[in-house]
């Protein structure tokens, strides 16, 4: 709902949430800045699935199809705003380049490209350096504090100024990455890299081959061929080996029960974990725990 101005009888087309769970997004007639401050989340934006780890910022709009698939210790601040809050002449009907507007407002419209021009592997997601995160997070905190405090008649002007500063920071990142052809050439567009990154972040959860195929828009045969070419194993073999690798670390460095380790590593049943561990290492988990330095997953099977 729009923010009610307690100093004047009017509604301001902005909303702020300090602890958003990324549900009910996007919002009609709004651009949305999502600041991921802690943890990670797997999101699906316009059929593209990606795991986002803090610190990061997402820029989406009413044009996007957005779904949060998973959350891990997620903390996110969210700010929604109508384009006309930036400039009164801007609205969703004239944000496209084909619609003529006064030249003096072109830069302001371009600054919203991060929200409106999603395509291919660019879906408005930006990983942040520590310096970028500190600056953007500071601005988001000040915007949120002023949204709730409305300290005087000029509170909306201060928020607008801070919002423009935040948008300028994000736009600079966007322009730099476009100059480097980041979204076309980045290793992040490699289907194998996308799958392995997802596995590393979500190995505890149920992961199917069908899901990974959907993640990178490839069929089973093609995805496994890519894995064989680059990692000398199939997609699911990589997942199994990564889980076994993590299980070895937990067996070596914790006192967790073996069934708990199996569960934490994504094995639904302790008996299946024992069977796979013994198959690939030639020794049971309990025996491995007694002497963890002398064993590793068989090289011939491929390993992450």
Order of alpha helices (4+ residues) and beta strands (2+ residues): beta-beta-beta-beta-beta-beta-beta-alpha-alpha-beta-alpha-alpha-alpha-alpha-alpha-alpha-alpha-alpha-alpha-alpha
